[in-house]
Amino acid sequence: MKNKAVKKMMVSQMKKQGADDAQIAMITELLEENPELFENMGKEIEEQTSAGKSQMEAAQAVMMKHQAELQKLMMKNPAMMQRMKIEAMKMQRQGNKKN
C-alpha cells in the first residue's frame, strides 16, 4: 500500500515537472525495483525543500547522492539503461530550450 502511495506521488511530481509518459514509465519501473530507495529519496527531497532549496535543486542533490544505487538498478536491465540515456538527452534538450 505504501509503495502505491509513493508511486502516485512520484508520478504526480514528474507530471508537474513536464515529464512525458516514457519518462514516467521508466522511473516507475525503477521505483518498483527498489521502492525503499525512492521512498528515502522522496523524504530527503522534502527535507531539502523545507530547508529552502527549490524542488529541482533538492532532486538533483539527492539523485547525485544516490547515483551509485540508481546506476546499480539501471545496470540490471540493459534495455532500461539505453532508454535512460535517450530520455536524459531529451530532458537536457528540453532544459536548453527553456533557457
C-alpha positions as CSV (number, residue, x, y, z in Angstrom):
1,M,0.0,0.0,0.0
2,K,2.8,2.4,1.0
3,N,4.6,1.7,-2.3
4,K,1.5,2.7,-4.3
5,A,1.3,6.0,-2.5
6,V,5.0,6.7,-3.2
7,K,4.5,5.7,-6.9
8,K,1.5,8.0,-7.1
9,M,3.4,10.9,-5.6
10,M,6.4,10.4,-7.9
11,V,4.1,10.3,-11.0
12,S,2.3,13.4,-9.9
13,Q,5.6,15.3,-9.3
14,M,7.0,14.1,-12.6
15,K,3.9,15.3,-14.5
16,K,4.2,18.7,-12.8
17,Q,7.8,18.9,-14.0
18,G,6.7,18.2,-17.5
19,A,7.8,14.5,-17.9
20,D,6.3,12.6,-20.7
21,D,4.8,9.1,-20.5
22,A,8.0,7.3,-21.5
23,Q,10.0,9.1,-18.7
24,I,7.3,8.3,-16.2
25,A,7.2,4.6,-17.2
26,M,10.9,4.3,-16.9
27,I,11.1,5.9,-13.5
28,T,8.1,3.8,-12.2
29,E,9.9,0.7,-13.4
30,L,12.9,1.7,-11.3
31,L,10.7,2.5,-8.4
32,E,9.2,-1.0,-8.5
33,E,12.7,-2.5,-8.4
34,N,13.6,-0.7,-5.2
35,P,10.7,1.2,-3.6
36,E,12.6,1.8,-0.3
37,L,15.3,3.7,-2.1
38,F,12.8,6.0,-3.8
39,E,10.9,6.4,-0.5
40,N,14.1,7.6,1.2
41,M,14.9,9.8,-1.7
42,G,11.5,11.4,-1.5
43,K,11.9,12.1,2.2
44,E,15.3,13.6,1.6
45,I,13.9,15.9,-1.2
46,E,11.2,17.0,1.1
47,E,13.7,17.8,3.9
48,Q,15.8,19.9,1.5
49,T,12.9,21.8,0.1
50,S,11.7,22.5,3.6
51,A,15.2,23.9,4.3
52,G,14.8,26.3,1.4
53,K,16.1,24.6,-1.7
54,S,14.0,24.6,-4.9
55,Q,12.4,21.3,-5.9
56,M,14.8,20.9,-8.8
57,E,17.9,21.7,-6.7
58,A,16.8,19.2,-4.0
59,A,16.0,16.5,-6.5
60,Q,19.4,16.9,-8.2
61,A,21.3,16.9,-5.0
62,V,19.5,13.7,-3.8
63,M,20.0,12.0,-7.1
64,M,23.7,12.7,-7.1
65,K,23.9,11.4,-3.5
66,H,22.2,8.1,-4.6
67,Q,23.8,8.0,-8.0
68,A,25.7,4.7,-7.4
69,E,22.5,2.9,-6.2
70,L,20.5,4.3,-9.1
71,Q,23.2,3.1,-11.5
72,K,23.1,-0.4,-10.0
73,L,19.3,-0.6,-10.6
74,M,19.7,0.5,-14.2
75,M,22.6,-1.9,-14.9
76,K,20.3,-4.8,-14.0
77,N,18.4,-4.1,-17.2
78,P,20.5,-3.0,-20.2
79,A,17.3,-2.0,-22.2
80,M,16.3,0.3,-19.4
81,M,19.9,1.8,-19.4
82,Q,19.5,2.6,-23.1
83,R,16.1,4.2,-22.5
84,M,17.5,6.3,-19.7
85,K,20.3,7.6,-21.9
86,I,17.7,8.6,-24.6
87,E,15.4,10.2,-22.0
88,A,18.3,12.1,-20.4
89,M,19.2,13.6,-23.7
90,K,15.6,14.6,-24.3
91,M,15.4,16.2,-20.9
92,Q,18.6,18.0,-21.5
93,R,17.3,19.4,-24.8
94,Q,14.1,20.5,-23.2
95,G,16.1,22.3,-20.5
96,N,18.2,24.0,-23.1
97,K,15.1,25.2,-24.9
98,K,13.7,26.8,-21.7
99,N,16.9,28.7,-21.0
